[in-house]
Amino acid sequence: MKPTFWQRMDLMARNLLPLLLMLCLVILTVVPIRLPGYTVVAPMLPVMGVCYWSIVRPDLLRPSMAFGIGVFEDVLAGAPLGVSALVLTAVHGAVVYQQRFFLGKPFFVWWWTFGLVAAAATLLKWVLFMMMSDRMIDPATVFIGYLLTVFLYPVVGLVFARVEVVLTREG
């Protein structure tokens, strides 16, 4: 039976939901919050999203999408163009390469592994940003941002899990 127009629209909206959610995470990351020094220690929400969706639904988050999300983040943040794009694409590739390891594992394993991936992403972003902008960034603030990223992952992961339920529910 051929799907109706509304069924095709529903499927398209469900398939775009992770991408739209990732774009919202980028906006949340770069929105100026009136806390001194927040922009330096802001959690890397897009890295959380790329990790989660690369494990659960890599068909809905392609490498080109991770790259585009990174460019969008760089443009909004005023960062050197390509830094976030390279980091998010590398995170996507690393996680998709090890996707079978994650399937069937408890969330604690995902969280622990995310901590390792986030550490590599933080280090890569820090080094690339300093190389491309000729500015020194205090490692202590970068480490605080890393800790915020790791400790917020379960909260953001819970939101993603709820969205995943919506994606798999029959329309």
PyMOL commands that set and color helices and strands:
alter all, ss='L'
color gray80, all
select helices_A, chain A and resi 5-30+38-41+45-56+63-77+83-97+99-102+107-133+139-168
alter helices_A, ss='H'
color red, helices_A
deselect
rebuild
show_as cartoon
